[in-house]
Amino acid sequence: MDNRERILIVDDEEAIRSALSTFLGRLGYSVSMADSGSSALTVLLQREPDLVLLDVVLDESDPNAMSGLEILRHIRARDRFVPVIMLTSYPEWQVESLGQGAIAFVTKPWDNNALASQIRATLNAVQHIRQESERDKRDHVSQLMIPPDIEIDLEFFRVSRSGEQIDLTPIEFALLVFLARHPNRHWTREQLLDHVWDYSWVGYPRTVDRHIAALRRKLKLERNELIETVHGVGYKLVI
């Protein structure tokens, strides 16, 4: 049985798929490839990967072709979380990609060492989140409340406010849970990276800021409501 971590590469350029496949194969990953949205979804159904490298722009010559963001939404809708790192030549897609659930964003052309570190760090982060979830189950902790109206369901990875379910990515969920477990104390960005992501983030030192901004937007928080910015330091959850 092949126990190697599986990576799916989705890109419409054969040269890029080939180069990435060779490079990642040498690193010990099991690699599969797709050149379109339909073929990517077929691979996902056959054997779910541990991580997806996904090009934002696919086959611009075909107006009916699925875009990378459409594929990302399909992946996010699956029952089991699969981390996605977006690849593109267009930096302007960064915010959109991260806002729709991508873990990270890599601009072409990329540095192989940085990409390898990003992949390893992402896989480690997701594994850390899953381990925390298993610990909650063992401790029979299934719920956290943040007064007055935010409820965190630790068993089914759901968050609601005033009864309305909030769609969070797993990293956003883990960040909110960590802050809720340690209220009224400030955390530096580096501490949050260590505790939530369980590694030093590669390439995006402000990734904590992006995730805090996403939490505030999705939870419909006013400025410094609940999650407070500690200027020059980091953040804290105030209750």
VEXBABA-991303 format. One line per 2 residues: number of its first residue (from 0); their letters; for each residue z negated, x negated, y negated of C-alpha. Coordinates in steps of 0.02 Angstrom, whole numbers, plus 50000, padded with zeros to 5 digits. Layout:
BEGIN
NUM = A = Z/X/Y | ...
REM end
This chain:
BEGIN
0 = MD = 50000/50000/50000 | 50047/49934/49827
2 = NR = 49887/49932/49724 | 49965/49851/49571
4 = ER = 49949/49941/49405 | 50109/50039/49371
6 = IL = 50205/50032/49208 | 50352/50145/49164
8 = IV = 50477/50076/49038 | 50579/50209/48945
10 = DD = 50719/50136/48838 | 50904/50173/48824
12 = EE = 50951/49989/48805 | 50979/49905/48973
14 = AI = 50946/49730/48904 | 50774/49783/48842
16 = RS = 50729/49870/49005 | 50783/49717/49105
18 = AL = 50689/49593/48995 | 50530/49696/48997
20 = ST = 50541/49727/49184 | 50560/49542/49222
22 = FL = 50419/49494/49105 | 50296/49626/49166
24 = GR = 50341/49593/49347 | 50291/49412/49324
26 = LG = 50124/49471/49256 | 50093/49564/49418
28 = YS = 50130/49743/49367 | 50232/49866/49470
30 = VS = 50374/49918/49353 | 50487/50071/49352
32 = MA = 50621/50110/49223 | 50706/50258/49143
34 = DS = 50848/50265/49016 | 50823/50445/48958
36 = GS = 50695/50582/48939 | 50751/50676/49094
38 = SA = 50743/50521/49204 | 50573/50476/49131
40 = LT = 50502/50647/49175 | 50573/50631/49351
42 = VL = 50483/50465/49375 | 50322/50541/49307
44 = LQ = 50332/50679/49438 | 50369/50560/49580
46 = RE = 50228/50437/49548 | 50123/50441/49393
48 = PD = 50114/50272/49305 | 49957/50193/49234
50 = LV = 50045/50159/49068 | 50210/50201/48983
52 = LL = 50310/50091/48864 | 50414/50217/48769
54 = DV = 50554/50192/48643 | 50545/50313/48497
56 = VL = 50733/50332/48475 | 50834/50368/48632
58 = DE = 51024/50389/48641 | 51063/50436/48461
60 = SD = 51242/50478/48514 | 51183/50632/48610
62 = PN = 51110/50768/48496 | 51034/50854/48648
64 = AM = 50945/50699/48713 | 50755/50704/48713
66 = SG = 50675/50591/48584 | 50533/50475/48624
68 = LE = 50413/50588/48530 | 50467/50737/48638
70 = IL = 50433/50636/48795 | 50265/50585/48721
72 = RH = 50219/50769/48699 | 50266/50804/48881
74 = IR = 50157/50661/48939 | 50011/50719/48831
76 = AR = 50024/50893/48907 | 49991/50829/49083
78 = DR = 49823/50856/49166 | 49789/50670/49190
80 = FV = 49792/50558/49038 | 49925/50421/49040
82 = PV = 49918/50296/48895 | 50080/50272/48798
84 = IM = 50129/50121/48693 | 50276/50161/48580
86 = LT = 50417/50036/48554 | 50536/50046/48407
88 = SY = 50633/49954/48274 | 50574/50081/48145
90 = PE = 50398/50047/48079 | 50399/50213/47984
92 = WQ = 50372/50303/48150 | 50202/50222/48174
94 = VE = 50093/50358/48097 | 50190/50497/48183
96 = SL = 50178/50413/48353 | 49991/50379/48340
98 = GQ = 49962/50554/48272 | 50043/50631/48425
100 = GA = 49938/50536/48550 | 50012/50363/48573
102 = IA = 49882/50229/48602 | 49975/50095/48505
104 = FV = 50138/50053/48419 | 50240/49894/48444
106 = TK = 50385/49850/48330 | 50542/49770/48401
108 = PW = 50567/49625/48421 | 50394/49595/48492
110 = DN = 50297/49441/48540 | 50277/49436/48730
112 = NA = 50100/49369/48725 | 50044/49501/48600
114 = LA = 50126/49639/48702 | 50045/49576/48863
116 = SQ = 49875/49575/48777 | 49905/49750/48707
118 = IR = 49948/49817/48880 | 49799/49735/48963
120 = AT = 49682/49793/48826 | 49747/49971/48835
122 = LN = 49727/49981/49023 | 49550/49911/49008
124 = AV = 49507/50038/48872 | 49565/50187/48974
126 = QH = 49470/50124/49126 | 49314/50108/49018
128 = IR = 49330/50288/48959 | 49348/50350/49138
130 = QE = 49195/50251/49192 | 49092/50328/49052
132 = SE = 49149/50500/49109 | 49093/50464/49287
134 = RD = 48923/50407/49223 | 48901/50571/49129
136 = KR = 48937/50666/49288 | 48806/50565/49385
138 = DH = 48677/50594/49248 | 48716/50781/49248
140 = VS = 48756/50775/49063 | 48895/50898/49030
142 = QL = 48881/50942/48847 | 48839/50873/48675
144 = MI = 48811/50975/48517 | 48840/50915/48340
146 = PP = 48758/51036/48219 | 48804/51159/48159
148 = DI = 48958/51206/48257 | 49041/51064/48354
150 = EI = 49027/51070/48543 | 49081/50927/48657
152 = DL = 49118/50967/48839 | 49096/50802/48932
154 = EF = 49154/50871/49099 | 49324/50935/49044
156 = FR = 49352/50818/48894 | 49359/50961/48769
158 = VS = 49296/50980/48593 | 49279/51142/48496
160 = RS = 49222/51189/48323 | 49160/51365/48291
162 = GE = 49235/51412/48459 | 49407/51344/48417
164 = QI = 49467/51208/48536 | 49520/51044/48454
166 = DL = 49656/50939/48535 | 49596/50759/48536
168 = TP = 49671/50607/48620 | 49555/50519/48746
170 = IE = 49518/50378/48623 | 49476/50503/48485
172 = FA = 49367/50597/48609 | 49276/50438/48662
174 = LL = 49249/50387/48481 | 49175/50555/48435
176 = VF = 49063/50554/48589 | 48999/50379/48550
178 = LA = 48958/50425/48369 | 48875/50587/48426
180 = RH = 48765/50490/48548 | 48710/50371/48410
182 = PN = 48693/50475/48251 | 48629/50417/48083
184 = RH = 48663/50232/48108 | 48812/50137/48042
186 = WT = 48935/50044/48151 | 49057/49910/48099
188 = RE = 49238/49924/48153 | 49211/49777/48270
190 = QL = 49061/49861/48351 | 49158/50022/48376
192 = LD = 49302/49925/48455 | 49179/49840/48572
194 = HV = 49086/49998/48622 | 49226/50127/48624
196 = WD = 49381/50027/48668 | 49282/49892/48760
198 = YS = 49393/49752/48696 | 49459/49669/48539
200 = WV = 49608/49771/48484 | 49769/49671/48475
202 = GY = 49884/49690/48325 | 49798/49836/48237
204 = PR = 49632/49784/48157 | 49628/49952/48066
206 = TV = 49651/50058/48222 | 49472/50123/48200
208 = DR = 49517/50188/48027 | 49668/50280/48098
210 = HI = 49564/50363/48233 | 49426/50412/48111
212 = AA = 49558/50488/47998 | 49629/50584/48145
214 = LR = 49457/50650/48192 | 49424/50708/48015
216 = RK = 49592/50794/48005 | 49580/50881/48173
218 = LK = 49399/50934/48148 | 49444/50994/47972
220 = LE = 49306/50893/47892 | 49285/50874/47706
222 = RN = 49276/50698/47634 | 49123/50610/47710
224 = EL = 49069/50771/47797 | 48987/50727/47964
226 = IE = 49078/50560/47983 | 49028/50455/47834
228 = TV = 49116/50298/47773 | 48993/50155/47744
230 = HG = 49090/50052/47618 | 49111/49871/47666
232 = VG = 49036/49905/47838 | 49112/50045/47941
234 = YK = 49060/50222/47988 | 48916/50331/48042
236 = LV = 48895/50509/48102 | 48766/50600/47997
238 = I = 48669/50750/48062
REM end
